[in-house]
């Protein structure tokens, strides 16, 4: 890479950090339990809006995995999730009434919190409907992975977003609070992903899956990005650029091998398509606070009102991480 | 008194080290512990006190042990000296680390060593015979000087190496000893170890090895060769290394694997692997059979991990494997066949091929309207849609995905100049591809179509141009696919032989010989059709030499049956 480009990216990174610094004023501290954090705790950062029904399982899932502390920004919820979060012993809560879109979909808020609290910690940045699966996650806690990454001098860990969906209409089975969403949304597309390289940020751009297949069959270029780097050994100089799809400095995006080998990677099971989705989509469409003028939600609304079905004959039913690794969606790399 | 003394090098997870030290001690083995100088004073003191109740545990002088530097050797030396001086009954000294875990009962180790009193267990091979070279240095580990840390200052390290190489600066081995390397975890007899430590020339050796790179893997390994009467060149410690030369770590889920390994000691164990520590340190039923140590069973699993990290799975493109062009280690996952012109020339080529082989036979996967999957399916394995737009968004990924998703079942598909041509180079450079082309056969559907002749002429010109370009690709020197090209005229002269050849190569055919043959379309008047194109100024050349009379001769026959190849 040229010096000029390298310098430009550096400026860009600074700009995101300054922006995050400015946006800190939109955050109101609700509960601060950060004094409980120990030096080697794994931290989780998330924004949420009206996800009360999802939160119990979400918190439990990541607590079991070994996350030490949750940083959550509540964006103007009115469904009781706010008070629910206040009561959680390992959650520090901020709230914001400001525009989600203008905080670049929460990235600015989380960048600020990470700058302030995450330095030197392994940090996981996920939404309440994203569930991390990594190699050996059924037998080894997350700390085993981060220790191994540390020992291997690896600073970032890739986990591609895998859209999960139920068989039949997506509004058929009601989701109960505390339930494992993968009991309902247990199907996924195993092999229809396309990848291209973003030369500027050196990340891969992955698209495909049920959303491309069903919602964007005529405009695949608009299908949402599925590449994510949610687990990072944070340094206060880092910044997420666009959701958790890419980071600066861009070396952190180099989570793939270019010479034929496989690096270790995981998957974020994306349990977005539950019965709650219809209402959510309608609400988000009205708020118009999502990426690219909510093009995604428009496509969903249009497609789902006639036939809300993502399942097809070749859908794969989720079993465990080994299945995902055999299918080639994730890899153990040289972790054995 | 057991006769086996344990030297432990410890730097983190002191609680685990304490647990293991107690285990050794309980079996009667004296233990000398070296704690890294980097450990804070207070932590060290607590650690020493916690083991205060054990009389046969001693602590040696502390050195700073940084990876790849002399400190580790200095620590092993001083701890070994302390061991030999304080415990005169010790016959073997076993060098272990804080993250080592004894797998078999310590009594077995004691008995094993007692039966081999003069044997030294130390992996020791000459530099030219081993492939372990981190950073591309093997011989030069000894001949160059390494005053800066590789871990902390990679840049300076590399510059130092470069300068010494440029000026040909070399050091000589002291007294002409032959450098050997091997695992840093050894078990030496008192005789050999004391000979090394009490050597009158030790200062000379120490001075030399101080500037060798990674001396802990060569100091004892080299010097043991001078004094040992019997070297078993292997380590009693099970230790697996990945492609960067860093040890693999064992976790709870390796329990069964470790039980079957039959090794005395394993490293390195993840400090939070509670089940492993519990099973091997406190559970007497975890004791293993009395057999010769044999780490071979574990080898495979770790060798596979290295293989996966360095070569990966052929034909897989995913979030953490996205090889640069020509670095794929196999463009696609499995062999497949591409047919061009066959379904145009034969009425029933696809069902015939499906019948004759066990392969899945698709139609034109890259057709402009949609992907024509076998049996008219709308989606295929992996939930791949038949939409042409989705496919053309990345035609290469479409093909590599399809071959990946259908591993275990051979895929065949039809192709032609009217299809999306984006995959041509990928296929041509893919050793898995078997490409069979009858050039010019695209003219047959035109010949049989009901289009205006002007339109036919236009299409023919375009298709011929595209196919001609494609043939250039298939004939390029960069081609790696198995390519067969016939002109149409050539092919219909003797179609049996090529067909048999194709089937043989696909293998897994149901029939040994061709019993049934596909039905060729009626080519009555085709020669004249080509002549008409020529008369319009468009010269079709890809189909070869087709005399205009061929069709005339056929009309004489009364049968209107399409003609059959025999």
Interface residues (C-beta under 8 A of the other chain):
Chain A: X136 X139 X140 X141 X143 X144 X147 X148 X151 X152 X158 X159 X160 X189 X190 X191 X192 X193 X194 X195 X196 X197 X204 X206 X210 X212 X213 X217 X218 X219 X220 X221 X227 X255 X256 X257 X258 X259 X260 X261 X262 X263 X264 X265 X312 X313 X314 X315 X316 X328 X329 X330 X331 X332 X333 X334 X335 X336
Chain B: X242 X243 X244 X246 X248 X249 X251 X252 X253 X270 X272 X301 X302 X304 X305 X306 X308 X309 X310 X311 X312 X313 X316 X317 X318 X319 X320 X321 X322 X323 X324 X327 X328 X329 X377 X378 X379 X380 X381 X382 X383 X384 X385 X387 X389 X390 X393 X394 X397 X398 X401 X404 X405
